[in-house]
Amino acid sequence: MEPTLSEMVEHDLDLLRKGERDKAFFDLIEASPEILPLLVMAFAAEKDPKVRMTLVEVIGEHRVREAIPFLTRALDDDDHRVWKAALDALVTVG
């Protein structure tokens, strides 16, 4: 049985927290755009700036205009890696 999008996000967040960035990153960018609201919620709850940065990168890689408001808000993140990832993603999304 295929995991739900929610289960997939939880699994990949666990991988990110364990330092397995590449596997999680590619799993999440290959998911359907329907995953984006779950990633935005995960970002809001996440304390680790490296995980938040990766979530921003993943959302940017989906290249959907609906992500622009989220990416704009992510520019206000306290961690420079996160807001830089948001700026890069905004350039990519357009």
Accessible surface in RSA format (square Angstrom, percent):
REM  Atomic radii and reference values for relative SASA: ProtOr
REM  Chains: A
REM  Algorithm: Lee & Richards
REM  Probe-radius: 1.40
REM  Slices: 20
REM RES _ NUM      All-atoms   Total-Side   Main-Chain    Non-polar    All polar
REM                ABS   REL    ABS   REL    ABS   REL    ABS   REL    ABS   REL
RES MET A   1   238.19 123.4 150.80  99.8  87.39 208.1 128.93 109.6 109.26 144.8
RES GLU A   2   149.88  86.1 132.62 100.3  17.27  41.1  55.84 108.0  94.05  76.8
RES PRO A   3    78.74  57.4  62.48  57.0  16.25  59.1  66.70  55.1  12.04  74.8
RES THR A   4    76.20  54.2  67.95  68.9   8.24  19.6  73.60  98.9   2.60   3.9
RES LEU A   5    56.23  31.3  51.70  37.0   4.53  11.4  51.82  36.4   4.42  11.9
RES SER A   6    60.26  50.9  57.69  77.0   2.57   5.9  27.05  57.6  33.21  46.5
RES GLU A   7    98.92  56.8  91.86  69.5   7.06  16.8  41.28  79.8  57.64  47.1
RES MET A   8    44.73  23.2  42.20  27.9   2.53   6.0  34.68  29.5  10.05  13.3
RES VAL A   9     6.38   4.2   6.38   5.8   0.00   0.0   6.38   5.5   0.00   0.0
RES GLU A  10    97.55  56.0  97.55  73.8   0.00   0.0  42.35  81.9  55.20  45.1
RES HIS A  11    97.89  53.5  93.57  65.0   4.32  11.1  66.80  68.8  31.09  36.2
RES ASP A  12     0.27   0.2   0.27   0.3   0.00   0.0   0.00   0.0   0.27   0.3
RES LEU A  13     6.26   3.5   6.26   4.5   0.00   0.0   6.26   4.4   0.00   0.0
RES ASP A  14    66.05  46.3  64.06  63.8   2.00   4.7  11.82  27.8  54.23  54.1
RES LEU A  15    17.88  10.0  17.88  12.8   0.00   0.0  17.88  12.6   0.00   0.0
RES LEU A  16    14.99   8.4   3.12   2.2  11.87  29.8   3.12   2.2  11.87  32.0
RES ARG A  17   120.44  50.6  88.30  45.0  32.15  76.5  47.48  64.9  72.97  44.2
RES LYS A  18   150.80  73.6 115.61  70.9  35.20  83.8  74.25  66.8  76.55  81.5
RES GLY A  19    61.96  76.4   0.00   N/A  61.96  76.4  33.08  90.8  28.88  64.7
RES GLU A  20    85.71  49.2  77.94  59.0   7.77  18.5  35.43  68.5  50.28  41.1
RES ARG A  21    83.86  35.2  81.98  41.8   1.88   4.5  48.59  66.4  35.27  21.4
RES ASP A  22    95.70  67.0  92.77  92.3   2.93   6.9  27.57  64.9  68.13  67.9
RES LYS A  23   114.48  55.9 102.99  63.2  11.50  27.4  84.84  76.4  29.64  31.6
RES ALA A  24     0.00   0.0   0.00   0.0   0.00   0.0   0.00   0.0   0.00   0.0
RES PHE A  25    23.89  12.0  23.89  14.8   0.00   0.0  23.89  14.5   0.00   0.0
RES PHE A  26   105.65  52.9 105.64  65.4   0.00   0.0 105.65  64.1   0.00   0.0
RES ASP A  27    31.70  22.2  29.39  29.3   2.31   5.5   4.68  11.0  27.02  26.9
RES LEU A  28     0.69   0.4   0.69   0.5   0.00   0.0   0.69   0.5   0.00   0.0
RES ILE A  29    47.02  26.8  29.07  21.7  17.95  43.3  29.07  20.9  17.95  48.7
RES GLU A  30   138.50  79.5 102.72  77.7  35.78  85.2  44.52  86.1  93.99  76.7
RES ALA A  31    14.47  13.3   0.52   0.8  13.95  31.7   8.82  12.4   5.65  15.0
RES SER A  32    48.64  41.1  36.69  49.0  11.95  27.5  40.73  86.7   7.91  11.1
RES PRO A  33    75.57  55.1  70.78  64.5   4.79  17.4  71.16  58.7   4.41  27.4
RES GLU A  34   130.32  74.8 113.51  85.9  16.81  40.0  47.17  91.2  83.15  67.9
RES ILE A  35     0.00   0.0   0.00   0.0   0.00   0.0   0.00   0.0   0.00   0.0
RES LEU A  36    17.94  10.0  17.93  12.8   0.01   0.0  17.94  12.6   0.00   0.0
RES PRO A  37    85.00  61.9  78.25  71.3   6.75  24.5  84.03  69.4   0.98   6.1
RES LEU A  38    43.71  24.3  41.25  29.5   2.46   6.2  41.29  29.0   2.43   6.5
RES LEU A  39     0.07   0.0   0.07   0.1   0.00   0.0   0.07   0.0   0.00   0.0
RES VAL A  40    42.44  27.9  42.14  38.1   0.30   0.7  42.14  36.6   0.30   0.8
RES MET A  41   117.71  61.0 110.27  73.0   7.44  17.7  72.45  61.6  45.26  60.0
RES ALA A  42    14.03  12.9   3.02   4.7  11.00  25.0  11.94  16.8   2.09   5.5
RES PHE A  43    26.02  13.0  24.77  15.3   1.25   3.3  24.77  15.0   1.25   3.6
RES ALA A  44    87.38  80.3  49.86  76.9  37.53  85.4  57.19  80.5  30.19  80.0
RES ALA A  45    80.30  73.8  52.66  81.3  27.64  62.9  63.29  89.1  17.01  45.1
RES GLU A  46    18.86  10.8   8.27   6.3  10.59  25.2   2.97   5.7  15.89  13.0
RES LYS A  47   180.48  88.0 162.23  99.5  18.25  43.5 119.37 107.4  61.11  65.1
RES ASP A  48    52.90  37.1  46.79  46.6   6.11  14.5  20.20  47.5  32.70  32.6
RES PRO A  49    38.86  28.3  38.86  35.4   0.00   0.0  38.86  32.1   0.00   0.0
RES LYS A  50   127.00  62.0 126.13  77.4   0.86   2.1  68.94  62.1  58.06  61.8
RES VAL A  51     2.73   1.8   2.06   1.9   0.67   1.6   2.73   2.4   0.00   0.0
RES ARG A  52    32.61  13.7  32.61  16.6   0.00   0.0   8.24  11.3  24.37  14.8
RES MET A  53    38.19  19.8  38.19  25.3   0.00   0.0  24.94  21.2  13.25  17.6
RES THR A  54     3.09   2.2   3.09   3.1   0.00   0.0   0.00   0.0   3.09   4.7
RES LEU A  55     0.03   0.0   0.03   0.0   0.00   0.0   0.03   0.0   0.00   0.0
RES VAL A  56     0.00   0.0   0.00   0.0   0.00   0.0   0.00   0.0   0.00   0.0
RES GLU A  57    48.79  28.0  43.84  33.2   4.96  11.8  21.96  42.5  26.83  21.9
RES VAL A  58     0.00   0.0   0.00   0.0   0.00   0.0   0.00   0.0   0.00   0.0
RES ILE A  59     0.71   0.4   0.71   0.5   0.00   0.0   0.71   0.5   0.00   0.0
RES GLY A  60     2.72   3.4   0.00   N/A   2.72   3.4   2.72   7.5   0.00   0.0
RES GLU A  61    76.48  43.9  60.30  45.6  16.17  38.5   3.95   7.6  72.53  59.2
RES HIS A  62    25.86  14.1   6.62   4.6  19.24  49.2   5.97   6.2  19.89  23.1
RES ARG A  63   145.69  61.2 122.20  62.3  23.48  55.9  40.77  55.7 104.92  63.6
RES VAL A  64    30.74  20.2  27.18  24.6   3.57   8.6  30.74  26.7   0.00   0.0
RES ARG A  65   153.15  64.3 145.48  74.2   7.67  18.3  69.72  95.3  83.43  50.6
RES GLU A  66   143.36  82.3 118.64  89.8  24.72  58.9  73.28 141.7  70.08  57.2
RES ALA A  67     6.03   5.5   0.97   1.5   5.06  11.5   5.94   8.4   0.09   0.2
RES ILE A  68    46.35  26.4  46.35  34.5   0.00   0.0  46.35  33.4   0.00   0.0
RES PRO A  69    76.03  55.4  68.68  62.6   7.35  26.7  75.30  62.2   0.73   4.5
RES PHE A  70    12.10   6.1  11.23   7.0   0.87   2.3  11.23   6.8   0.87   2.5
RES LEU A  71     0.00   0.0   0.00   0.0   0.00   0.0   0.00   0.0   0.00   0.0
RES THR A  72    68.23  48.5  65.59  66.5   2.65   6.3  57.32  77.0  10.91  16.5
RES ARG A  73   141.81  59.5 131.81  67.2  10.00  23.8  75.06 102.6  66.74  40.5
RES ALA A  74     2.16   2.0   0.00   0.0   2.16   4.9   1.95   2.8   0.21   0.6
RES LEU A  75    60.57  33.7  46.53  33.3  14.03  35.3  46.53  32.7  14.03  37.8
RES ASP A  76   122.71  86.0  97.68  97.2  25.02  59.2  34.03  80.1  88.68  88.4
RES ASP A  77    27.24  19.1  11.91  11.9  15.33  36.2  10.02  23.6  17.22  17.2
RES ASP A  78   149.53 104.7 113.56 113.0  35.97  85.1  40.87  96.2 108.65 108.4
RES ASP A  79    25.46  17.8  20.15  20.1   5.31  12.5   9.93  23.4  15.53  15.5
RES HIS A  80   115.21  63.0 113.58  78.9   1.63   4.2  76.76  79.1  38.45  44.7
RES ARG A  81    79.48  33.4  74.72  38.1   4.76  11.3  36.83  50.3  42.65  25.8
RES VAL A  82     0.00   0.0   0.00   0.0   0.00   0.0   0.00   0.0   0.00   0.0
RES TRP A  83   105.19  42.2 105.19  50.9   0.00   0.0  90.73  48.4  14.45  23.4
RES LYS A  84   111.24  54.3 111.24  68.3   0.00   0.0  83.71  75.3  27.53  29.3
RES ALA A  85     7.91   7.3   1.76   2.7   6.15  14.0   5.97   8.4   1.94   5.1
RES ALA A  86     0.00   0.0   0.00   0.0   0.00   0.0   0.00   0.0   0.00   0.0
RES LEU A  87    84.60  47.1  84.60  60.5   0.00   0.0  84.60  59.4   0.00   0.0
RES ASP A  88    69.44  48.6  66.24  65.9   3.20   7.6  28.16  66.3  41.28  41.2
RES ALA A  89     7.17   6.6   2.21   3.4   4.97  11.3   6.78   9.5   0.40   1.1
RES LEU A  90    33.05  18.4  28.53  20.4   4.52  11.4  28.84  20.3   4.21  11.3
RES VAL A  91   116.59  76.7  95.14  86.1  21.45  51.7 102.20  88.8  14.39  39.0
RES THR A  92    63.53  45.2  34.66  35.1  28.86  68.8  17.93  24.1  45.60  68.9
RES VAL A  93    17.69  11.6   0.44   0.4  17.25  41.6   1.31   1.1  16.39  44.4
RES GLY A  94    65.17  80.4   0.00   N/A  65.17  80.4  36.89 101.2  28.28  63.3
END  Absolute sums over single chains surface
CHAIN  1 A     5691.2       4755.1        936.1       3328.6       2362.6
END  Absolute sums over all chains
TOTAL          5691.2       4755.1        936.1       3328.6       2362.6
